[in-house]
Amino acid sequence: MKKLLFALIATFGLCASSMAAEKSTKLVSKETAVKIEKAWKCTMSVTVYVNGDAVGYDVYHTTTNGSCHTFFKAIKKMYTDQGFSMN
């Protein structure tokens, strides 16, 4: 039950944060735009299964000047800390 609740909370949290991001406007300098264009764009999709049934699906995105490894490791740790198996 905890895992199902976590999956639902995570899904709603992502929806709320994406809606807030759509409404906010940002002014980006040319220097920042060049850094973002050259940066790594990392995406990780996670499907949450409980007793063999898919109960949640999350997609995480980030932009970094390093590698995506740290980003993926943090997402994996977040799920394993909640008791999910990351296969």
C-alpha positions in Angstrom: 0.0 0.0 0.0 2.9 2.4 0.8 4.4 1.8 -2.7 1.1 2.5 -4.4 0.6 5.7 -2.3 4.2 6.8 -3.2 3.5 6.2 -6.9 0.4 8.3 -6.8 2.0 11.1 -4.9 5.0 11.1 -7.2 2.7 11.2 -10.3 0.6 14.1 -8.9 3.7 16.0 -7.8 5.2 15.8 -11.3 2.0 17.0 -12.9 1.8 20.0 -10.5 5.4 20.9 -11.1 5.1 20.6 -14.9 2.0 22.9 -14.8 3.9 25.4 -12.7 6.8 25.3 -15.1 4.6 26.0 -18.1 3.1 29.1 -16.5 6.4 30.7 -15.4 8.4 32.7 -17.9 12.2 33.1 -17.8 14.4 35.6 -19.5 17.6 33.9 -20.7 20.7 35.7 -21.6 22.6 34.8 -24.8 25.4 33.3 -22.8 23.1 31.1 -20.8 21.3 30.0 -24.0 24.6 28.9 -25.6 25.4 26.9 -22.4 22.0 25.2 -22.4 22.3 24.4 -26.2 25.7 22.7 -25.6 24.6 20.9 -22.4 23.6 17.3 -22.0 19.9 16.7 -22.1 19.1 13.7 -19.9 15.7 11.9 -19.8 14.7 8.9 -17.7 11.4 7.1 -17.8 10.2 5.0 -14.8 7.2 2.7 -14.8 6.0 1.6 -11.4 4.6 -1.9 -11.1 2.7 -3.3 -8.1 2.0 -7.1 -8.2 2.7 -7.1 -12.0 0.3 -4.2 -12.8 1.6 -0.8 -14.0 0.3 1.8 -11.4 2.4 4.8 -12.3 4.6 6.2 -15.0 7.1 9.1 -14.5 9.4 10.9 -16.9 12.3 12.9 -15.5 14.2 15.5 -17.6 17.3 17.6 -16.8 20.0 19.6 -18.5 23.5 19.3 -17.2 27.1 20.3 -18.2 28.4 17.0 -16.8 27.1 13.5 -17.6 23.7 12.0 -17.1 25.1 9.3 -14.8 24.6 11.3 -11.5 21.1 12.3 -12.6 20.1 8.6 -13.2 21.8 7.5 -10.0 19.8 10.0 -8.0 16.5 8.9 -9.5 17.4 5.3 -8.9 18.3 6.1 -5.3 15.0 7.9 -4.8 13.0 4.9 -5.8 15.1 2.3 -4.0 14.9 4.3 -0.8 11.1 4.0 -1.0 11.4 0.2 -1.4 11.1 -0.2 -5.1 13.3 -2.6 -7.1 15.0 -0.9 -10.1 15.6 -3.6 -12.7 
